[in-house]
Amino acid sequence: MAETKRIMVSLPDRLLREIDAMVKRDSINRSELIRQAMLEYIAGRRRLELRRKMREGYLRMARLNRELAEESFAAGQQALLAYESCLVEGDKLDDKKG
């Protein structure tokens, strides 16, 4: 393991009793249990931060997709109106020929 530092940690009696029961059951020492707990805590925080960033990204993409869909819908509506106009003009020409 890399260089280690000693720190002092204050814990309530009840929590220390639970830790001592775990270290006895798992045949490890307090330091190892606390190291593992801290690593799990850090990993959990990283996962939460990643999920937060992903949620923000998905929301931005949703807004962009909606804007693009609305633009496409508007363009499609205009194209449809132009097409219908051509059809109407074509019908008028057919009526004059007939």
C-alpha positions, 0 to 999 in steps of 0.5 A, spaced: 500 500 500 502 507 498 504 511 504 499 511 509 498 517 515 495 516 522 489 520 523 484 520 529 477 519 528 472 520 534 466 515 534 460 514 538 460 508 543 454 505 539 458 505 532 465 503 535 461 497 538 458 495 531 465 496 528 468 492 533 463 486 532 464 487 524 472 486 525 471 480 529 467 477 525 470 479 518 477 477 521 480 484 519 482 490 523 479 497 524 483 501 520 482 496 514 474 496 515 474 504 515 479 504 509 474 499 505 468 504 508 471 510 505 473 507 499 466 505 498 463 512 500 468 515 495 465 510 489 458 512 491 459 519 491 462 518 484 457 514 481 452 519 484 456 525 480 456 521 474 448 520 474 447 527 476 451 529 470 448 524 465 441 526 467 443 534 465 446 531 459 439 527 457 435 533 459 439 538 454 439 533 449 431 532 450 431 540 449 435 540 443 431 534 440 424 537 441 427 544 438 429 540 432 422 536 432 419 543 432 423 546 427 422 539 422 414 540 424 414 547 422 418 546 415 414 539 414 407 544 415 410 549 410 412 543 405 405 540 406 401 547 404 406 548 398 404 541 396 397 542 397 397 549 393 400 545 387 395 540 387 389 545 388 393 549 382 393 543 378 386 541 379 384 548 376 388 547 370 385 540 369 378 544 370 380 549 365 382 544 360 376 539 361 
